[in-house]
């Protein structure tokens, strides 16, 4: 099969590329290397089954040509990470909204199946509002005002979801929408705010581990190898077409506990320090208290179960930064 991966040099994209290459597929990647890195796919560059294109998904001529010659598209290119969104809001909105528009328009022109990756950010504060029940795909979204920049990311990805579902319903384009919850593993960089690579890098240097807020907020982390397995299974499953599906690991941990776990596992002398959100992100920043997926739908469609637990996830990141 010929597969196009947008954002294929990024953290999740490059692991997906590894998986597809190992399956013997022909793989095309388009990546502008804004947050991705050529190093992530360097080991495939000499392989005749691998084709890398340095470019942006906003370039419709290039994208149209790539999509026309592929069988299916995994659309992962996006502006990601809370820090990036807080620092470069125009770029975030343009890449996420216009980029997905171009991908879907080209896919529709050539009637190629697309898996669109969205994010658990679209739920916003829903879990805080529903008494802490895990988030199901049909939950109401609860997002803050447009004057709070953080929510722009949630809204840009929600627009992507609406557009993908509209193409499915109106144009009969086969699409699958995936809401990725916090995904972690080797190659993820801490530069854009991701918590586990940040904590691990600080711990290995014996520098302070900075917990934003009071550390009682919680998250659920999925290993990238599990995420890739879920994406591939969903792409293969016809019943997933026209669906929105959570991909995540329901195991939950508070950020305070996570800081301690990283410190223990690295045998680090780092102090754990707490920094108010306003100091980290400026006034008015809102964080989610909890975010945990209900993965019933994913299990029913694909039989998927996460394999790697939190300790193995943290261990894989430690090993990556040590080597
Ligand atoms: N966080 C933290 N210290 C860091 C980076 C993140 O305490 O150096 C917190 C952040 O405020 C959030 C959680 O860890 O409560 C997860 O942050 P991340 O950016 O990884 O993901 P998201 O906020 O998108 O869930």
Boltz pocket constraint, residues with backbone or C-beta under 6 A from the ligand:
constraints:
  - pocket:
      binder: B
      contacts: [[A, 82], [A, 182], [A, 192], [A, 193], [A, 194], [A, 195], [A, 196], [A, 198], [A, 199], [A, 210], [A, 211], [A, 212], [A, 213], [A, 217], [A, 219], [A, 255], [A, 287], [A, 288], [A, 291]]
      max_distance: 6.0
